[in-house]
Amino acid sequence: MISREDLHSAIRSGLITEAQASGLTALADQRLSTAAGLAPSEEPFQLFRGFNEIFIVIGLSILFAGWTGVLALLLASNGLPETPSALAGALLTLAGLYGVQRYFTLVRRMVAPSIALAVMFGISFFTLGAILGEAFGLRGSALAPLTFATAAVGMALHYRVFRVPFDALLIGAAVFTTLWTWLAQRDMVPDEAFAILHFSSEGLPALLSMGFGLACFAIAMRFDLSDPRRISTRAATGFWLHVLAAPAIINPIALRLLGADQSLALLLILGLLALVALVIDRRSFLVSGAAYAVGIVFALFDSPMLVILGLGLGLVFLGAQWDRLRGALLRALPEFPGKTRLPPYGQRI
């Protein structure tokens, strides 16, 4: 039987197009439903395929830490000019990571090692940005925007070459932090280390949070609508963008409502978020938004149990009835642009 991973490999190698793969998947689903009834759909999510991938990730992490330590010792003891030596070390690290990433991502098609190596690339690009900034004489808060911008650009290039879906989360986080640190330099947003985790319910920080979240959501939907059967890396990339978008969107709303002691209103907003998640068939969008809201509730209240109870009951109910509720909702909604490009929503049992 041909698996989704076989179709992924066929798309990457150019044997078939994404449209052809989507058609094959639709035909297989139809034959399966005829034989055994429609099974509930699942949102594809994969962090690793077996313990061997975890084993490799542990080895890669130790290797990267060891290499970083050895490189630091060599740079400290060789007596060469500091900045050129550090720059050469960073470029050498990136070259080594490139070779390893090609093997584990493009040759072996491993999931967890690809994610771990993407994180290592992000750290290395961040370090490269710091080295370049110091070469230009930047220090302290003036250095931060350049380091994060370098990480964002570097990871965008990384995604273009390796198509690791997790890159989308790293790129988004780096872009947002670049904007935040640049504005912090101009005293337009708070400069505290953890301010970006709880931005604000008003002013420029709230607008930045909401705008960033909506932009991530729009890009994620562009990926999703191009692959409604979710068999390519585009859909997996959309997954990580939804994880990033929901907390940014819900943050200023939750802070404003909870600051005014409007817990019930927050639950209603999260209910609206659930409807959006049902329409687009993205549990990740709802879960990351709800999880962030729970974190804010615990941060602001001593006894938030009623809100937490409501959230828990809602998530359990949605998890148990997701397909049935989604089918009923989409059949009740009128036609709208993009509805036919959403994942199928037949009657689920």
C-alpha positions in Angstrom: 0.0 0.0 0.0 1.3 3.5 -0.9 1.8 5.6 2.2 1.6 9.4 2.5 5.4 9.4 2.8 5.7 7.6 -0.5 3.5 10.4 -2.1 5.7 13.0 -0.4 8.8 11.5 -1.9 7.2 11.2 -5.4 6.3 14.9 -5.3 9.8 15.9 -4.2 11.4 13.8 -7.0 9.1 15.2 -9.6 7.4 11.9 -10.5 3.9 13.4 -9.8 2.5 16.8 -9.0 0.8 17.8 -5.8 -2.6 17.9 -7.7 -2.0 14.3 -8.9 -1.1 13.2 -5.4 -4.2 14.9 -4.0 -6.3 13.1 -6.6 -4.8 9.7 -5.7 -5.4 10.4 -2.0 -9.0 11.3 -2.7 -9.6 8.1 -4.6 -8.0 6.0 -1.9 -10.2 7.7 0.8 -13.3 7.1 -1.3 -12.5 3.4 -1.8 -11.7 3.0 1.9 -14.9 4.7 2.9 -16.9 2.4 0.6 -15.4 -0.7 2.1 -15.4 0.2 5.8 -17.2 3.5 6.3 -15.7 6.9 6.7 -13.1 7.1 9.4 -12.6 10.4 11.3 -10.0 12.6 9.7 -6.8 13.4 11.5 -4.7 16.5 11.3 -1.2 15.3 10.2 1.4 15.8 12.8 4.8 14.0 13.0 7.8 14.8 15.2 9.6 11.5 14.8 9.1 8.2 13.1 10.9 5.9 15.5 13.3 5.8 18.4 16.2 5.7 16.1 15.4 9.3 15.1 15.4 10.3 18.8 18.7 8.5 19.2 20.2 10.5 16.3 18.9 13.8 17.7 20.6 13.1 21.0 23.8 12.3 19.1 23.5 15.4 17.0 22.8 17.6 20.0 25.9 16.3 21.9 28.0 16.6 18.7 26.9 20.3 18.2 27.5 21.1 21.8 31.0 19.5 21.7 31.9 21.2 18.4 30.8 24.6 19.8 32.9 24.1 22.9 36.0 23.0 21.0 35.6 25.9 18.6 35.4 28.3 21.5 38.6 26.9 23.0 40.4 27.1 19.6 39.3 30.7 19.1 40.4 31.7 22.6 43.9 30.1 22.2 45.0 30.8 18.7 46.0 34.4 19.1 44.4 35.5 15.9 42.2 38.6 15.6 38.9 37.8 17.4 36.3 38.9 14.9 37.7 37.3 11.7 38.4 34.0 13.6 34.8 34.0 15.1 33.4 34.7 11.6 35.4 31.9 10.1 34.3 29.5 12.9 30.6 30.5 12.3 30.9 29.9 8.6 32.6 26.6 9.1 29.8 25.5 11.5 27.2 26.4 8.9 29.1 24.5 6.2 29.2 21.4 8.4 25.5 21.7 9.3 24.7 22.0 5.6 26.3 18.7 4.8 24.7 16.9 7.8 21.3 18.4 7.0 21.5 17.3 3.3 22.1 13.7 4.5 19.4 13.5 7.1 16.7 15.7 5.4 17.2 15.2 1.6 18.6 11.6 1.6 17.2 9.9 4.7 14.0 12.0 4.9 14.1 11.9 8.7 11.7 14.2 10.7 13.2 14.7 14.1 16.8 15.1 13.0 15.7 17.6 10.4 13.9 19.7 13.1 16.9 19.5 15.4 19.3 20.5 12.7 17.0 23.4 11.8 17.2 24.7 15.4 21.1 24.4 15.2 21.1 26.3 12.0 18.9 29.0 13.7 21.4 29.2 16.6 24.3 29.4 14.2 22.7 32.2 12.1 21.9 34.1 15.3 25.6 33.8 16.3 26.7 34.9 12.9 24.5 38.0 13.2 26.1 38.8 16.6 29.6 38.5 15.1 28.7 40.8 12.2 27.1 43.3 14.5 30.1 43.5 16.7 32.3 43.9 13.6 30.1 47.0 12.8 30.6 48.3 16.3 27.1 47.5 17.6 26.7 46.7 21.2 23.9 45.8 23.7 20.3 46.6 22.5 21.6 48.0 19.2 22.9 44.5 18.4 19.7 42.5 18.9 17.7 43.5 15.8 20.6 42.5 13.5 21.1 39.2 15.2 17.5 38.2 14.9 17.2 39.6 11.4 20.2 37.5 10.3 18.5 34.4 11.9 15.3 35.2 10.0 17.0 35.6 6.6 19.2 32.6 7.2 16.3 30.4 8.1 14.3 31.6 5.1 17.2 30.5 2.9 17.3 27.2 4.8 13.6 26.6 4.1 14.2 27.3 0.4 16.8 24.7 0.2 15.6 22.0 2.6 11.8 22.6 3.0 11.8 21.7 6.7 8.2 22.7 7.8 9.5 23.6 11.3 11.5 26.4 9.7 8.2 28.4 9.5 8.0 28.7 13.2 11.6 29.7 13.6 11.3 32.3 10.8 8.2 33.8 12.2 9.6 34.0 15.7 12.8 35.6 14.4 10.9 38.2 12.3 8.6 39.1 15.2 11.6 39.5 17.6 13.5 41.6 15.1 10.6 44.0 14.9 10.1 44.0 18.7 13.8 44.7 19.5 14.0 47.4 16.8 11.0 49.1 18.3 12.4 48.7 21.8 15.5 50.6 20.7 13.2 53.5 20.0 11.4 53.1 23.3 8.2 52.3 21.5 7.7 48.9 23.2 8.9 47.5 26.6 12.5 46.4 26.6 12.2 43.8 29.4 13.6 40.3 28.5 10.2 38.6 28.8 8.0 41.4 27.6 7.4 39.7 24.3 5.6 36.9 26.1 2.9 39.1 27.5 2.9 42.1 25.1 0.0 44.4 26.1 -3.7 44.8 25.7 -3.4 48.2 24.1 -1.1 50.5 22.1 1.6 49.5 19.6 2.5 46.2 21.3 -1.1 45.0 20.9 -1.2 46.1 17.3 2.1 44.4 16.6 0.9 41.2 18.2 -2.5 41.2 16.4 -1.0 42.1 13.0 1.7 39.5 13.3 -0.8 36.8 14.2 -3.1 37.7 11.4 -0.2 37.8 8.9 0.9 34.3 10.1 -2.7 33.0 9.8 -3.0 34.4 6.2 0.3 32.8 5.1 -0.7 29.5 6.8 -4.1 29.5 5.0 -2.2 30.1 1.7 -0.2 26.9 2.4 -3.3 25.0 3.5 -5.5 25.9 0.6 -2.8 24.8 -1.8 -2.9 21.3 -0.3 -6.4 20.4 1.1 -5.5 16.7 1.4 -2.4 17.6 3.4 0.0 15.3 1.8 2.9 17.7 1.1 5.3 19.7 3.2 3.2 22.8 2.5 0.5 21.6 4.8 3.0 20.8 7.5 4.5 24.3 7.1 1.0 25.7 7.6 0.6 23.6 10.8 3.6 25.4 12.4 2.4 28.8 11.2 -1.0 28.2 12.9 0.8 27.3 16.1 2.5 30.7 15.9 -0.5 32.7 14.8 -3.1 31.7 17.4 -1.2 32.9 20.6 -0.3 36.2 18.9 -4.0 36.8 17.9 -5.5 35.9 21.2 -2.9 37.7 23.4 -4.2 41.3 23.3 -7.8 40.1 23.4 -7.2 37.9 26.4 -5.2 40.5 28.3 -7.9 43.1 27.8 -10.8 40.9 28.8 -9.1 39.3 31.8 -7.8 42.8 32.9 -11.5 43.8 33.0 -12.4 40.6 34.8 -14.4 39.4 31.8 -13.7 35.6 32.0 -16.9 34.7 30.3 -16.2 36.9 27.4 -12.8 35.2 27.0 -14.5 31.9 26.8 -16.8 33.2 24.1 -13.8 34.5 22.2 -12.2 31.1 22.4 -15.5 29.6 21.2 -15.2 31.8 18.1 -11.6 30.6 17.7 -12.9 27.1 17.9 -15.4 27.8 15.1 -12.6 29.1 12.9 -10.4 26.1 13.8 -13.3 23.8 12.8 -13.8 25.5 9.5 -10.2 25.3 8.5 -9.8 21.9 10.2 -6.8 22.9 12.3 -6.8 21.6 15.8 -3.3 23.1 16.2 -4.7 26.6 15.8 -7.2 26.1 18.6 -4.9 24.2 21.0 -2.0 26.7 20.8 -4.4 29.7 21.3 -6.2 28.0 24.2 -2.9 26.9 25.8 -1.7 30.5 25.6 -4.9 31.8 27.2 -4.5 29.3 30.0 -1.0 30.6 30.7 -2.3 34.2 30.9 -5.2 33.1 33.2 -2.7 31.5 35.6 -0.5 34.5 35.4 -3.2 37.0 36.2 -5.5 35.1 38.7 -5.0 33.2 41.9 -8.1 31.0 41.4 -8.7 30.6 37.7 -10.2 27.1 38.0 -13.6 28.0 36.6 -12.1 29.3 33.4 -9.7 26.3 33.2 -12.6 23.9 33.7 -14.6 25.5 30.9 -11.6 25.3 28.6 -11.0 21.7 29.4 -14.6 20.6 28.9 -14.7 22.5 25.6 -11.5 20.9 24.3 -12.5 17.4 25.3 -15.9 17.8 23.6 -14.4 19.1 20.4 -11.8 16.3 20.4 -14.5 13.7 20.7 -16.9 15.2 18.1 -14.6 17.2 15.8 -15.5 15.6 12.5 -19.3 15.5 13.2 -19.3 19.1 14.3 -17.1 20.3 11.4 -19.3 18.5 8.9 -22.5 20.1 10.3 -20.9 23.5 10.5 -19.6 23.6 6.9 -22.8 22.2 5.5 -24.7 25.0 7.4 -22.4 27.8 6.1 -23.2 29.4 2.8 -20.7 29.2 0.0 -17.7 31.5 0.5 -14.3 31.9 -1.4 -12.0 29.0 -0.7 -14.7 26.7 0.8 -14.1 24.1 -1.9 -10.4 24.2 -1.3 -10.7 23.3 2.4 -10.2 19.7 3.6 -13.2 17.4 2.8 -16.0 17.5 5.4 -18.2 14.5 4.8 -20.4 12.9 7.5 -18.2 11.4 10.2 -19.2 8.6 12.5 
